Amino acid sequence: MFFSDAPVRSRSSARPALPGAPSDFTEAWLRNRRLSAHTRDAYRRDIAGWLTWCAARDLDPLWANFLHVNEYARTLESTLAARSGRPLTPATVARRLSALSSWYDFLVKLHAVDANPVAGADRPRIDRDHSATVGLTPDEVDALLAAAEADTGSTAVRNRAALALLADLGLRVGELVSLDLADLGTERGHRSIRFVGKGGKARRRALTPGTAYALDAYLAQRAAARGVAVHQLTGPLLVTASGARLDRHSVFRLVRRLARAAGIPAWASLSPHSLRHAFATTARAEGVPLEDVQDAMGHADPRTTRRYDRDRHNLDRDPAYAIWAARARRRG
């Protein structure tokens, strides 16, 4: 048992007892942060993995130090991912350690531990200029949307709306499936949608005419099937045939199925995030300023946005050309 009713004593001072089980502190930590439901679940699994590792070694996590965290990190690096059968990527290991570090920061604030043991640990080095997500070219995005247009079946209209939101707005899949009908609106002449993005930030985006048309067609069909007017529909924006909220796994399968139908070679490796990368790359190629793309994607750090821009190293965009052209104009 990790936490007892008796006070836990450090080498230098007495620490207050922590009532409850480790999961109670994890839930308190999660409640203390503004996180999406998906991120909350991921962090919960991350901490559970650490606590399971500690239990197997009869290690009280309140007494763990950076050497234990280093050993845990090496264990993670040799762990095979359930889906791919390959070792966890450095980015995945780094994310799990980041969650663990935040958990310990919370315990430090509660005076449950003297210091965060993850702070001194050896974390994987992550190339901030690289992303493992398989991207899509503009032509491939067009082919994917064309495949959605040609698709048939009872969910085809809904699928076209989902693909339009991913392609035209670059939404995260978690943001997409969390949308509700109440999030749709109109602002200053723009059709718009509001949602809570990563980090619990309230966001709003404009709907392109194509996306608005796809949504209107889907909602009209959905309302007709229920025998009500569109404005009487309530609940999630995207639903299954039974009326349940569409889940992220269904969107993953949808993207790959349509990509395969479109003849995209890397269809088996694609994900909804591939469309988010394509959004950033295409926006920058079309001359949209980096800060505008950053705002649209909800990135706190512009370096993250640059990593999504797959065409950032294209020599056609070398600033030297702009400087030379400006000089030529001054001389002319």
PyMOL commands that set and color helices and strands:
alter all, ss='L'
color gray80, all
select helices_A, chain A and resi 22-31+37-56+61-63+66-77+90-109+138-150+156-169+173-178+181-183+198-200+209-226+230-232+248-261+267-269+272-285+290-297+302-308+315-317+319-331
alter helices_A, ss='H'
color red, helices_A
select strands_A, chain A and resi 8-9+14-15+184-187+190-196+202-206
alter strands_A, ss='S'
color yellow, strands_A
deselect
rebuild
show_as cartoon
